[in-house]
Amino acid sequence: MKSPEMPSPLPPAPFRLPLPDPDRGWSRTVMRVRGAVIDPSDGGVWCDGALCPEAMLYRWRGAYKGRKGTVMPADPARIAGRHLWGGTLFFHFGHFLSESLGRLWAAEASGAESILFTPKNPRGKRPEDLVGFQKQVLARLGIELPVRILYAPAMVEDLLIPGQGFGLGALARGTPEFRAFARRMDPDPDAGPGTGARRLYISRTALPRKTGSVLGEAWLEEQLRGQGFRIYHPQQHSIDHQLRTFREATHFVGPDGSAFHLAGFIARPWQNFTLIKRRSAREYVTFVDQLKAVGAKVGVIDALVANWIRPGKHKPDDMSWGELDALRLSDELQRLGLTGAPLAEPPSFADELEQISRIHGGPMTRLPVAAPG
């Protein structure tokens, strides 16, 4: 049963719970539950015999994880002591940043013995510990509590459930508590622009080819390198290196991707971010909202003329490739003051498409898109 000194602020029925709001309500509170049962099969937490909506993972306009259970697990293992609910653990870099950190803002003063996560894919691999980048991120945030990944149901003697303070959709702005927590990652919080590269192109060319991007990105890199940009591959560097590099730059350009989440944690009002849409999807909005919430200047270049999607798919996803109108891209970069001269004519990307098709086991399908109004 719930502890009398910290009752749940809202009833436990999911249909009666408002969506998390970064400005007010339960996403900014901490709930305490005695004898909560965690079910890793869908990442749900049972409180008083019902699924706890405050513990669900929300993205966009609804609950994504922790909502599907129909029966509370029988005979769960017992975990004594006080622990903090971390939610769903993602091993994908961007989703770890955006969907696994959202409750950790309450860890420091919690008195908890550990942080409990359930895996995003409970039927997949079962790592017992965090991987390198996850440990580096938590270290930068000052999180010293041990992390436990649960693969079997467990009853927790005393469970703290912080509200989800960050995520996809409306939560991309982050609650004030989460934004203050994320700011801990800033390697030099009182400094202005540093002596490093002022203009960064955040590249995707060194990622595995099955990972989506924009066609002709190597050409775009060469064009921007010739106009004063440093080409940066974040995944080739430590989290510390990435943060220091991001901290010193004044202008960022690149296809929308996970690195912008990390940069968004420490972004400053004097920094300027320009996202190049790489697919016809709404995901780029999360970066825009996150960056604007901390006062950074944000622009979006939509030069898409087509999405190239892999076999078996019917719409763009994270592995699709964007075909850009090079003239429109060039004009927008100049209009925004990022380049001082037009981009050269791009080469054919037929060979690139052939290579991507081989990786995906069949020809890519071209889906044209209408020019932005």
C-alpha positions in Angstrom: 0.0 0.0 0.0 1.1 3.6 -0.5 3.0 5.3 2.2 0.8 7.9 4.1 3.5 10.5 4.1 3.9 10.7 0.3 0.5 9.7 -1.3 0.0 9.5 -5.0 -1.2 12.9 -6.2 -3.6 11.3 -8.8 -5.8 8.2 -9.1 -4.2 5.2 -10.6 -6.5 4.6 -13.6 -4.7 5.4 -16.8 -7.7 6.9 -18.5 -8.1 9.4 -15.7 -4.5 10.6 -15.7 -3.6 13.6 -17.8 -0.7 13.4 -20.2 2.7 14.5 -18.7 3.1 18.3 -19.0 6.5 19.9 -18.7 5.1 22.9 -17.0 2.8 21.5 -14.3 1.3 18.4 -12.7 2.5 14.9 -12.0 5.6 15.0 -14.3 7.2 17.3 -11.7 6.4 15.3 -8.6 7.7 12.1 -7.0 5.4 9.3 -6.0 6.2 6.8 -3.3 4.8 3.3 -3.3 5.2 0.4 -0.9 5.2 -3.1 -2.4 5.1 -2.0 -6.0 5.5 -4.9 -8.5 7.6 -4.3 -11.6 6.8 -6.4 -14.7 9.6 -6.3 -17.3 7.4 -7.9 -20.0 6.1 -4.4 -20.9 7.9 -2.3 -18.4 4.8 -1.9 -16.2 4.6 -1.1 -12.5 1.7 -2.4 -10.5 0.5 -0.3 -7.5 -2.4 -1.4 -5.3 -3.3 -4.1 -7.9 -3.5 -1.8 -10.9 -1.0 -0.6 -13.5 0.5 2.7 -12.3 0.1 5.4 -15.0 2.7 7.6 -13.4 5.3 4.9 -14.1 4.5 4.4 -17.8 6.7 5.7 -20.5 4.9 8.4 -22.5 5.8 9.5 -26.0 4.0 11.8 -28.3 0.3 11.6 -27.4 0.1 8.4 -25.3 1.7 5.8 -23.1 4.2 3.6 -25.0 5.5 1.3 -22.3 4.0 -0.1 -19.1 0.4 -0.1 -20.2 -0.3 -3.6 -21.6 -0.3 -5.8 -18.6 -3.6 -7.5 -17.7 -2.6 -9.5 -14.6 -0.1 -8.6 -11.9 2.7 -11.2 -12.0 2.5 -13.9 -9.4 5.4 -14.7 -7.0 7.7 -11.9 -7.9 11.2 -11.8 -6.4 11.5 -9.5 -3.4 13.8 -6.4 -3.4 14.2 -4.9 0.0 14.9 -1.2 0.7 14.2 2.0 -1.2 14.9 2.2 -4.9 14.2 4.6 -7.7 12.2 3.8 -10.8 14.2 4.7 -13.9 11.7 3.4 -16.4 12.6 1.8 -19.8 16.3 1.3 -20.6 17.2 1.9 -24.3 20.6 0.9 -25.7 20.0 3.2 -28.7 22.0 6.4 -28.0 19.3 8.8 -28.9 16.5 7.0 -27.2 18.6 6.5 -24.1 19.1 10.2 -23.9 15.5 11.1 -24.6 13.6 8.3 -22.9 15.8 6.7 -20.3 17.0 9.8 -18.4 13.7 11.5 -17.9 13.1 10.3 -14.3 16.7 10.6 -13.0 16.3 14.2 -12.0 15.1 13.0 -8.6 17.9 10.6 -7.9 20.3 12.7 -5.9 18.1 13.5 -2.9 16.1 10.3 -3.1 17.9 8.2 -0.5 17.5 5.3 -2.9 19.9 2.3 -2.9 19.7 1.8 -6.7 18.0 2.7 -9.9 15.7 0.1 -11.4 15.2 -0.2 -15.2 13.4 -2.7 -17.4 14.7 -3.3 -20.9 13.1 -1.9 -24.0 13.3 -5.3 -25.6 12.7 -7.9 -22.9 13.1 -10.8 -25.3 16.3 -9.7 -26.8 19.8 -9.8 -25.4 20.1 -9.5 -21.7 23.0 -7.3 -20.7 23.6 -7.2 -17.0 25.2 -3.8 -17.0 25.1 -0.5 -18.9 27.3 0.0 -21.9 30.1 2.5 -22.2 28.3 5.6 -23.4 25.5 5.1 -20.9 28.0 5.0 -18.0 29.7 8.1 -19.3 26.4 10.0 -19.5 25.4 9.0 -16.0 28.9 10.0 -14.7 28.6 13.4 -16.3 25.2 13.8 -14.6 26.7 12.9 -11.3 24.6 9.7 -10.9 26.5 7.4 -8.5 23.7 5.0 -7.7 24.1 1.5 -9.0 21.8 0.6 -11.9 19.9 -2.7 -12.0 18.2 -4.0 -15.1 15.3 -6.3 -14.3 14.4 -9.2 -16.5 12.0 -10.9 -14.1 9.1 -9.6 -12.1 10.1 -8.0 -8.7 8.2 -6.6 -5.7 10.0 -3.5 -4.3 9.7 -2.7 -0.6 9.8 1.0 -1.2 9.7 2.4 -4.7 10.1 6.1 -5.7 8.5 7.0 -9.0 9.6 10.4 -10.3 7.5 12.0 -12.9 8.7 11.7 -16.5 10.5 15.0 -17.0 11.7 14.6 -20.6 10.8 12.6 -23.7 9.3 12.7 -27.2 6.5 15.1 -28.0 5.4 17.8 -25.6 8.0 16.6 -23.1 10.8 17.5 -25.4 11.0 20.9 -23.7 11.7 19.1 -20.4 10.4 20.1 -17.0 12.4 22.9 -15.2 13.7 20.2 -12.8 14.9 18.0 -15.7 16.5 20.9 -17.6 18.4 21.9 -14.4 19.5 18.3 -14.0 20.7 18.0 -17.6 22.7 21.2 -17.3 25.0 19.3 -15.0 26.6 17.9 -18.1 27.9 21.3 -19.1 31.7 21.1 -18.9 32.2 24.9 -18.5 28.9 26.4 -17.4 30.1 30.0 -16.9 32.1 30.3 -20.2 31.1 31.8 -23.5 32.3 30.5 -26.9 35.6 28.7 -26.6 38.7 28.5 -28.8 37.6 25.3 -30.6 35.8 25.0 -33.9 33.1 27.6 -34.1 31.1 26.0 -37.0 30.3 22.3 -36.8 28.7 20.0 -39.3 27.3 17.0 -37.3 27.9 14.1 -39.7 26.3 10.8 -40.2 28.7 9.4 -42.9 30.7 7.3 -40.4 27.6 5.6 -39.0 26.7 2.1 -40.4 25.2 2.4 -43.8 22.0 0.7 -42.7 21.4 3.9 -40.6 19.5 6.5 -42.5 20.8 9.9 -43.6 20.7 12.1 -46.7 22.0 11.0 -50.0 25.2 12.7 -51.1 26.2 13.6 -47.6 29.9 13.2 -48.3 29.5 15.8 -51.0 27.8 18.1 -48.6 30.6 17.7 -46.1 33.2 18.6 -48.6 31.2 21.7 -49.6 30.9 22.9 -46.0 34.5 22.0 -45.1 35.5 24.4 -47.9 33.4 27.1 -46.2 34.9 26.9 -42.8 33.0 24.0 -41.1 34.6 21.3 -39.0 33.2 17.9 -39.9 32.4 16.1 -36.7 31.5 12.4 -36.1 30.2 12.4 -32.5 30.2 8.6 -32.1 33.9 8.4 -32.6 34.6 10.4 -29.5 33.9 10.1 -25.7 30.9 11.9 -24.2 33.3 14.3 -22.6 34.9 15.1 -25.9 31.5 15.6 -27.5 30.3 17.9 -24.7 33.4 20.1 -24.9 33.2 20.3 -28.7 29.6 21.3 -28.6 30.2 23.7 -25.7 32.7 25.8 -27.8 30.8 25.9 -31.1 28.6 28.8 -32.1 26.9 27.2 -35.2 25.7 23.6 -35.7 24.4 22.1 -39.0 23.5 18.6 -39.8 20.7 16.1 -40.6 18.4 15.6 -37.6 19.9 12.9 -35.3 20.7 11.9 -31.7 23.7 14.2 -31.3 21.4 17.1 -31.2 19.8 15.7 -28.0 23.2 15.7 -26.3 24.0 19.2 -27.5 20.6 20.3 -26.4 21.4 19.4 -22.8 24.0 22.1 -22.6 23.0 24.5 -25.4 23.2 28.3 -24.7 21.3 31.3 -26.2 24.3 32.4 -28.2 24.4 29.0 -30.1 22.7 28.6 -33.5 21.4 25.2 -34.6 20.2 24.4 -38.2 18.6 20.9 -38.7 18.5 19.5 -42.2 15.4 17.3 -42.5 16.4 13.8 -43.6 13.0 12.2 -43.8 9.3 13.1 -43.9 8.6 12.5 -40.2 7.9 14.5 -37.1 10.9 13.4 -35.1 12.9 16.5 -35.9 10.4 18.6 -33.9 11.7 17.0 -30.7 15.2 18.5 -31.3 13.7 21.9 -32.2 11.5 22.0 -29.0 14.4 20.9 -26.8 16.8 23.5 -28.1 14.3 26.3 -28.1 13.4 25.5 -24.5 17.0 26.4 -23.4 17.0 29.6 -25.5 19.1 28.5 -28.4 18.4 29.7 -31.9 17.0 27.0 -34.1 16.3 26.7 -37.9 15.1 23.9 -40.1 16.0 23.4 -43.7 13.4 21.3 -45.6 14.9 20.5 -49.0 13.5 17.0 -49.2 12.2 16.0 -52.7 11.9 12.2 -51.9 12.3 9.6 -49.3 14.1 6.4 -50.2 12.7 3.5 -48.1 13.9 0.0 -47.6 12.2 -3.2 -48.8 9.0 -4.1 -46.9 8.4 -0.6 -45.6 5.7 1.8 -46.7 6.8 5.1 -45.1 10.0 6.8 -44.0 11.6 5.6 -40.8 15.0 5.9 -39.0 16.7 3.8 -41.8 15.2 5.7 -44.8 17.3 8.1 -46.9 16.4 11.6 -47.9 17.0 12.9 -51.4 17.6 16.7 -51.2 17.1 19.5 -53.7 20.7 20.7 -53.8 19.8 24.2 -55.1 17.2 24.7 -52.4 19.6 23.5 -49.8 22.3 25.8 -51.1 19.9 28.8 -51.1 18.8 28.1 -47.6 22.3 27.8 -46.2 23.2 31.2 -47.8 20.0 32.8 -46.6 20.8 31.8 -43.0 24.3 33.2 -43.3 25.9 29.8 -42.9 27.7 29.8 -46.3 29.1 32.6 -48.3 28.9 31.0 -51.7 26.6 28.6 -53.5 27.2 24.8 -53.2 28.6 23.1 -56.2 26.5 20.7 -58.3 26.3 17.4 -56.5 27.4 14.1 -58.2 25.1 11.3 -59.0 24.1 9.2 -56.0 23.3 6.1 -58.0 26.2 4.1 -56.7 25.3 5.1 -53.1 21.8 3.9 -53.6 23.0 0.6 -55.0 25.2 0.1 -51.9 22.4 0.9 -49.5 20.1 -1.5 -51.4 22.6 -4.3 -51.1 22.8 -3.7 -47.3 19.0 -3.8 -47.0 18.7 -6.9 -49.2 16.7 -5.3 -52.0 16.1 -2.1 -54.0 15.1 1.0 -52.2 11.7 2.6 -53.1 11.5 6.3 -53.9 8.6 8.2 -52.4 8.4 11.7 -53.8 7.4 14.5 -51.4 5.7 17.8 -52.3 7.9 21.0 -52.0 7.2 22.9 -48.8 4.7 25.7 -49.2 
